[in-house]
Amino acid sequence: MSEGKIIRVSGPLVVAENMKGSRMYDVVHVGEEKLVGEIIELEKDLASIQVYEETEGIGVGQPVFLTGEPLSVSLGPGLIESIYDGIQRPLDKIKDKTGNFISRGISMPAIDPQKKWDFNPVKKEGDKVVGGDIIGTVQETVLIEHKVMVPLGVEGTIEKINKSKFTVKDVVAVIKTKEGNKEITMEQRWGVRNGRPVKKRLAPVMPLFTGQRVIDTFFPVAKGGTASVPGPFGSGKTVIQHQLAKWAEAEVVVYIGCGERGNEMTDVLNEFPKLLDPKSGEPLMKRTVLLANTSNMPVAAREASIYTGITIAEYFRDMGYSVALMADSTSRWAEALREISGRLEEMPGEEGYPAYLGSKIAEFYERAGRVKCLGSDDREGAISVIGAVSPPGGDLSDPVVQNTLRVVKVFWSLKAELAYARHFPAIDWLTSYSLYPDNVKDYINKEVAEDFLEIEQEAMKLLEEEDELQEMVRLVGIDALSARERRILIAARIIREDFLHQNAFHEVDTYTSIKKQYLMLKAIITFYWASEKNDAEPEKLEELDILEEIARMKFVEEEEIKKIEELQNKIKDAVGKIATVKEEVGA
Amino acid sequence: MRVEYQAVSDISGPLLFVEGVSGVSYGELCTIKLPDGEERTGKVLEVHRDRAMVQVFEGTRGIDIPKSTVIFQGRTIQLDLSPDILGRVFDGMGRIIDEGPAILPEKRRDINGEPINPYAREYPNEFIQTGISTIDGLNPLVRGQKLPFFSGSGLPHNKAAAQIVRQAKVLGSEESFAVVFAAMGITFEEAEFFRNDFEQTGALERVVMFLNLADDPAIERISTPRAALTAAEYLAFDLEMHVLVIITDMTNYCEALREISAARKEVPGRRGYPGYLYTDLSTIYERAGRIKDNKGSITMMPVLSMPEDDKTHPIPDLTGYITEGQIIFSRSLERKGISPPIDVLPSLSRLKDKGIGKDKTREDHADLYNQLYAAYSRGKEAEELSVILGEAALSDMDKKYLEFMNRFESEYVSQGEYENRSVEETLDLGWKLLSVFPKKELKRIRDEYLDKYFAKFGGKEEEEKEEEQTEEKKTKEKRDKQGKEKKAEKDKEKKDKQEQEKDKDKKTRDEKDKKKKRSKKTKKKESESENKPEKK
């Protein structure tokens, strides 16, 4: 390959001359240390390169080596349970090689080339296959059956297929195509900046249950949907992302720590192997791929990490899995874009962000969705993307927030005031929204309960009325409210404190099944309806012992949710009692 | 042999441009020789063909174009390290400024360090007892955490930092610890305050100081925290010590960064700070932490003064996004005479949950601080309400919260500069304050802990309550006697009133029922607008 020469170094940006023949977004190796970089601008024989590693010590005159390949990831068995940096270098292997700190110029295979996997063919010799067809499976972890697919663009009949133990580099099958025989290995490579193609895109219809009450009940996200969580620091974005990664009902989870704290990734690494999936009882790590590009790691790799992550997610989607991708935080990714753009001396848009920020964000979120995968068996897969946004000062007019809201369908707005009152998750129920209830309505009515939406709307109405009433209380005092209005306040407070508030660190409270959520909310609304029907005095309502039982509903274990169901009658009785008392007094 | 370039082409602010250079690399250290023989240090910020942009740490005053010469050193800025650095004082570039002997280096490290592999990190989970209730009880600090002080000018953050240095210890262990103190742009007086404090407590020989005072070159502030952290990393991960790093004041650091950015004519981000401020700050803060299979740790407490006490200013804002929480100092608490004036509501320690609980502090710790927070927050709301409407308008429960809030501030938050409360004392104090509430009100605490602790600290209170109750009864009886004559009258009035209200209620209820039925069919928003006029 030809060789360029560096003429300029400015932070992560390197400009080299004599780069004729190179293409945009090709990977190059910079300097004697062979740092990984990517071409982001070409001008005559000059190429601007963003370097994914610290450039200190790189100087004018040093060489640049071309590879002729775009930035790609390796896809194959061995991805699950891995932890990678932004350009898919395995951090655990790097530690073995270079110690506790990340040195420069390390190149490592992303997937262990030595490890042998049990390959089970599902097609036999003589079968006709097209790109995307599954030819065999590998049990990658207890939870994930890795499906080996025919690479895109390959079409023909299987000439040979073997059942045995293979490494990812071994040939598992030979396909006879028009262009001649093609050898198939389990490992494939794919450029991160191009989405993997699908047969057809479908509208999302299934809810992605997360076990988080405020999300599942009020602001649900669909499988194949997109959501964003903007909020100031300390409002619990990362905890929400972790909770979703832990409990979301997805088959594969890709978690991207993009420009965030190193300790947070350590937390995930420590916790996930210990936490058990509520459905299968297996460690959550067995379905998770982690990407960690912490804030102190090179900024250009942060830009790439988002694409690396979604490409891996697409690969599992193509196998027919429902994948959830969490990106924490997309603001850091946007800042990386801004930094590179600034170094390129591009004309800045809003707040110094490049003018193409909006289209980049939209492009990323559009890679989510429910799809019919390529291949002849019409399997369906989905990627749900949940992106955290960290706007400066929690200001939602920030360009990253605004551009994100333009494309995502769910908005969980985090509020500092709620966080200060230790109301977690600090999702503001008045400003958040979800556009999926219509999509998932049928499913919920069928699978959960017919009156689910009615209950939910009643609860939301109470919360909205509470907000207005609170304003009045602030102006004229609680005594000015009628008994009915005060009952609303009581009911809304119960919804807030005993339903919306959820403790992520409590063993039971951390996850609530949708069935339990429904019963809990139903109990609260039953309480409200009963108090309304019996015209109960607010003071007496507040003193009811049943309130304590309502408050403890969240700590009822999943196996015992019958208790909550039984609570409804108890509530009716208890509230009924104070109604009669009142009638006596009134008489 | 090093080439000496006498080819300065232009000078702008802290930047120097040298022409005709070759073989210069990015980030390289260089020495600038002035005509009068003075030597200064610089760093290459950019190389473009034969032109190098150099940032001069000590400022460009006195540098001229024709005679000044530049020598490129072929290496980045490095710090000499050996166990002897303990007890010594350095300047912002890591040069010795006390009278002591030169350091015989065991190791020489680039002050920029390398990022810790996230995979190699050990999660911080060892509780550090600082003896300050608002930190230990509500925002616990753990080893390897970075917990900044968000303060303002004139607030006693230095005292609090010094108190932590004095009192910090890990429960049940005596291990070698060291303090690295980095000062950027603070006054001599402030630096002297710390030095005296370290001296008095006998900690001085365990302290490494990196001083860049207010009258030292501003650009040197860029390297000060990096040099300090390089020393800290050496002490922590080579010598396996527990290192507490105090960096003050980060605001001055950011200002120096802005100065360079402006001189480079970069596209500014918010408030003129460079767009890469976040990345730059994280390369400092993220150097805190623990590493697997290594006993040492770096715990960082940066101090930054928020301009105009504004938490959304880019410096505190970006810091908050990187650090694991923040301790916020409040001017209004300071005015109330509460010291340390730590505003607990917006303060936060993100790592608290891993550092507390059974076997670490006490099982009830997490539930207790959740409850204290919620109660204090509600007390604050009650206070706001009483400011607008007067205390009379508060419900009995709100009054209780208000009382709790006041006692919380004066007994829990406020504590002496030399008062070292154990975590047990802090927790007990929390229970004591909570005992004013009925048990039912404490929803954030698990039953088992309520059963175990509430009576223990509320027992006394309950007796008091009984007394109160009996007193109340007495007064009630009194009132009853007095009001007996009026009672009949009153009863009648009451009845009338109730009947009236009942009618009214019924009417409104009927109306609302009707509307409800209607609104069920119509959409939510419409029903809202219908409901609104009724409430007036």
Interface residues (C-beta under 8 A of the other chain):
Chain A: I7 R8 V9 S10 G11 V15 E54 T55 E56 G57 I58 G59 V60 G61 Q62 I83 L91 D92 I94 K95 G99 N100 F101 I102 S103 P232 F233 G234 G257 G259 R261 G262 N263 M265 T266 D267 L269 N270 A292 T294 S295 N296 M297 V299 R332 E335 A336 R338 E339 G342 P348 E351 G352 S390 P392 G393 G394 D395 A416 A419 Y420 A421 R422 H423 Q457 M460 K461 E464 E465 E468 L469 M472 V473 R474 L475 V476 G477 I478 D479 S482 A483 R484 E485 E497 D498 N503 F505 D535 D545 L547 E548 A551 R552 F555 G586
Chain B: S22 G23 V24 S25 Y26 G27 E28 L45 E46 V47 H48 R49 D50 T76 D110 N112 G113 E114 P115 I116 N117 P118 Y119 A120 R121 E122 Y123 P124 G144 Q145 F237 E266 V267 P268 G269 R270 G275 Y276 Y278 T279 S282 T283 Y285 E286 R287 G289 I291 K292 N294 K311 T312 H313 P314 D317 L318 G320 Y321 I322 E324 G325 Q326 L345 P346 L348 R350 L351 D353 K354 A366 N370 Y373 A374 S377 R378 E384 L385 I388 L389 A393 S395 K440 K443 R444 R446 D447 Q498 K502 D505 T508 R509 K512 K524 S527 E528 N531 K532 K535
